[in-house]
Amino acid sequence: MQKSLDLKLSRILADSSCRDFILADAKDADMAFGLAAPGRSPEHYAHEARFRNMAEYRQLMRDIVHQGLVDIMLMSASSNELLTIQEQLFDNSHVTPAVRANDTTDIWLASGSGRYTAQPSRPFRTATIDHIMCGKLECAAGERRLGADLGLYSCTFNNDTERDRETLEAYRTFRLEAESKGFRHFLEVFAPNAPGEHPPKDVGRFVNDHIVRALAGVTRSGRPIFLKIPYFGPAAMEALAAYDRTVVVGILGGSSGTTYDAFHMLWEAKKYGARVALYGRKINSAEDQLTFVKYLRAVADDQIGPDEAVRAYHSDVRKLGIEPYRSLEEDMQLTATITSYGGSGPAVKAKPAAAAAAPSDGFVKEPDFSKMSPAEKAQWNMQRWKRIIG
């Protein structure tokens, strides 16, 4: 079956004004969070650390693939072996299987360690391309189609010459192997996790510049099919999306936050040029994941605005007999989302969505960016985040 990812990428690259949007469920958290990776069990009690197990986590992957509203299911290599190779879950689905192809040290989040995320990211790969593609050390002729042919490769730059060179060299090694084996990838670039005494003053510009620099020497055959980056706001997104129309830009969801956080981030990022969203914790923390994905898809496809989607989501989960974690008023708050796996953000004073919204349509009031200089856009974006985090 033809994959929706391939169709949408083709249309987006052919027409920069195309409104197609690629949605991914990132269920690769077992590469990062240990026992907590599958998320909190619906049967947990207050103050009880009761988590789903991997069988439950993988059943949610099956359910979302069968629902058919996402374009990509991102997994660990072990989940891919079971679902893609053994069960052939994706054979008759338009959903594309993908695997986290590397696990840099800044996503090593074993409970109680508290050290890895405070140290500069180091490149590392548990999975191999052959294990992703066929489930074993070396794939024989014709076996590479058994598993996934798409992987996520992650980089974190820390404004440190030696560490960043090491990161780039590891990425080059991966790229060359991937190209030789017909393995596609998309590139994730995090904000610096431990820049020490030299943190960049403008993190969005720092990440954008490193992406552009990292890909400038890479020809089409070795390039990522799209990017996955933190959403740093309208100015940073617009600048990167407009820089090179052959590079499709996507966002990562970050920490769970409120339902409004999830829907509004996707809506706003698309408005300023994003064409992909990969949500992991935001989906996994939802009261009902299938209902949450239904409204993510509706927002992504311009069928509904983020505020209306939150209200509809609350209505639907109550009809299912599920009590929302927050009241509707609380879930309509816009809060600051932590975009790294292990980072910690500032104390956030949540504000009602209505406080920052236009009365006519419920969306955030913004100037006409087409009439602003780059400096004015950057200044407006900085002031925006100051208002949000108060």
Beta strands, then each sheet from edge to edge (+ up, - down):
strand 1: 22-27
strand 2: 72-75
strand 3: 96-100
strand 4: 150-156
strand 5: 184-190
strand 6: 227-229
strand 7: 249-252
strand 8: 276-279
strand 9: 333-334
strand 10: 351-352
sheet 1: 1+ 2+ 3+ 4+ 5+ 6+ 7+ 8+ 1+
sheet 2: 9+ 10-
end
